[in-house]
Amino acid sequence: MRIVIGIPARMGSTRFPGKPLCKIRGLTMLEHCYKRSCLSKAASEIFVAGCDIEIENEVSRFNGKFINTDKNITRPGLRVAEAAKSLGLDDDDIVVVLQGDEPLIRPEMIDSVLEPVASGAVPVSNGCYEASLDDLNDPAEIKVVCDNEMNALYMSRAPIPSQDHEEVRTKFFKQVCVMPFQWGFMKKFNNELKPTSLELQESIEMNRAIQHGFKVRMVETKFKTKSVDNENDRIDAENLMDSDEVFLSGYK
């Protein structure tokens, strides 16, 4: 079984144009994501899926692998899927979509999140961790509620579940954008499953799989990340790097 990691990256972010190349403690955010992916014990290949010459040049600078994709693609999962077509994968191989705005991702998170797919239990999984109240009320953060087996029931940018009844308050989770797909299912997801109303309403791709009746296994991690969607997030991520073990190790 081959396990590959694809990092989608484009310069045209509406909220933070050029964000893959923003600098965090001297490295671009894209380089942080790539080098952390290379520390995964499970993955055999890492690539960046992009459509911009600036991205290609940056990947070349740090000796990474770049696969060019259609500039009209806007969904990150579809961009990685298009790039992965060139790799000659078998249907039971695994493609991990790792968002390029997660500069504090830890390699052990990647390896733990892909386990349910590697075991054949589910066709796709996602990472998550227990969210804070700030996460709950931040529309940029994706919240998820799960069944008793940690399969996602719904994902939303709104605060879910309700916090009105403190006597039965339960955990609430924030999605971490580490999304391993069985390659056969990834092709089905992008080529056969039509976008759904809940996916479009929330602008969350995983809701398509959920609404079509497929299990999306959530894997809780004790490590918290920091996605970067604006300049304030970049500053926060830079401050967090000062105590980040992976960064301080020199990515070795």
N, C-alpha and C positions, 0 to 999 in steps of 0.2 A: 504493500500500500504506500503510495506517495502522498506526502502532505506538503502542500505549498501555501505560501502566504502572499496575498496580493494586497498592495496598498494603493487605493485609488487617490489620485491627486490632480487637481486642476487649479489654474490661476484665477478663474472667474467666479469665486465665491461672492455671493451677493452681500453677505454680512461682513466679510473680511477679505477683500480682494488680495490675491497673492499670498494668502496665509500659509501655504506649504513652505514658503521660503522665508517666513519671519524668523528672526534669530532668537534663540533661547539659550542663554549662557554660551554664546559663541558658535553654536551649531544651528542649522536650519531645523525647523520642526520636523521636516521630512527626514532628515538624516537621523534625528533622535529615534523616530519610529522605525526606520530601516535597521539601524544598529541594534535596537532592542529586539526586533524580530529575529535577527541573526543569532541571538542568544537562546532561542527556542531549542529545546533538545529533541523535539518531535519533527520539526519542519526540515525538509531537505532542500528547499529552494525558496527564495524571496524575490519578489519583483514589484516594481512600481508600475501601475497602469495609468497612463496619462495621455494628454493630447497637446501639450504646450512645449515649445522648444526650451523655455526657461526651466521647466521641470526636467526635461531630458538632459540638459546641460548640468544641472545640479546632481542628478543621479550619476552621471558620468564622472563628475568631479570626485565623488566619494566611492567610485568603483562599484556601484550597484548595477542591477539589471533593470532596464527600462523597456516596456512594451507599449508601443504606440496604439492608441485607440481613437475611435471616431469622436471628433470634437463636439458633435451634437448630443452625445450621451450626457445626461444630467444625474442619473442615479448611480451611486457608487458601486452597488452590487453588480449592476449590468456592465459597468466599465471593467470590473475585475473579471467577470465572466467572459467578456469579449477577448480580453487579453489571454485568458487561460486556454482558449481554443487552440492556441498555437503550441501548447505544451505536450500534446499527445497523451492526455490523461485517460485512464480507465474510469468507468462509472463509479467504482467503489473507492477511488482516490478522494482526497479531501482538499478543498480550496477554502482557506481561511481569509475572509475579508476583514482587514484591519484598517479602520479609518485613519487617515493621515493627520488627524487633529488630536491624537492621543499620545502626546510626547512623554507621558509618565507611565505608559503601559509597562507591565513587568512580564518577562518571558515565561515565568511559571504560571501566570494567568492564562496565557495563550495555550499552554500545554494542558492545563486542567479543563479549560472550556471545550476543547475539541474531543475530550475523552468519550462523551456520550455518542458522538458521531462515529468515532473510530471503532467503538464497540458494536455499532449497528443498531443501537437502541432507538435512535431518532435520525432523521435526515438532515437536521439543522439544529444548531444550538447557539446560545448567546451568553455572554458574561453579564453579571450583575453584582451589585453590592447594596447593603442597606443604606438607604438615602437619608439625608438630613432634611430638616424643614426647609432650608434654603433650596435644596434640590427639588423638593416637592413643589415649590411655588415658582420655579424657574422654567419657563416654556421652552428654553433651549435644551433642557434635560429631559430625556425620555424615561418615563416611569412605567413600571410593569407590575401587573398582578398575576399570581400563579395559582395553579391547582395544588393539591396535596403532594403531587409528584414533581413539583417545580416545572411543570409545563406552563408556558405563558398562556393566559386567558385573554389578555388585552394589553396593548401598549398605548400610552397617551402622553401628550405634552401637558395636559391638565393634571391637577393633583388627584391621583388615585392611589389607594382607595380613599373614601371619605374619612376625614378625621373628626367627624362630629360626635362619635360615641366613644369617649375615652375609656369606658369600662370594658370595651372589647377591642381596644386598639391593637392592631397587628403590625408586623413589619411591613414596610413598603420599600420597594427596590428601584434603583436606578440602573438602566441598561448601560453596560460597557460595550462599546462598538467593536467587539471581537466576535465575528460571526462565521464559524466553520460550517461549510456545506458539503454534503456528499456530492461529488461532481455530477452524478446522474440526476440528482434532485435539483442541483443548481441550473442545469440545462432546462429541466421541466419548469422550474420556477420562472425563468426568464422567457421561455419560448411558448409555453402552453398555458400557464396560469395568468388569467387576465387581471390587471390591476383592480382592486376592490374599492368600494366606497369608503371603508374605514382606513385603508392605506392612504387614499387621497385626502380624506378629511384631516388626518393627523400628520401627513407627510412622513410616514414611517413604513418602510418596505416590509418589515416582518409581519405587519398586520395582514398582508396578503396571504402569507402562508397560514396564519391563524384562521382567517375568514374562510379559506378554502378547506379547512379541516385537518391540516397537518400539524403535528406536534413540533413545537419549538421549545427545546429543553433549556431552561435557564440554569446556569451554574454560578452559585454564589462564591465570591472571593472575599477574602478579608482585606485585600489591598484596594485602596481608593485611587482613582485616577483624576485627571483634570483635562477635560476637553477644552480646546481653544477655539472660540468663535468670535473673539473681538480683542482689542488691545488690552483691556483690563484682564481678560483671561490669560493673555500672553505674559503679563507682568506677574500674575499669580503663579503660573507655571514656572516662571523663572525663579521666583522665590522658593518654590517647593523643590526645585532642583538642588538647592543648597544642602538639603538633607536626604537626598534620594540615593539609596545605596547603589543602584544600577549605574547612575551617572557618575557617582564618586569612584566607582571601580574602574572607570575609563573604558567601559563597554568591553571588558575582557572576560 
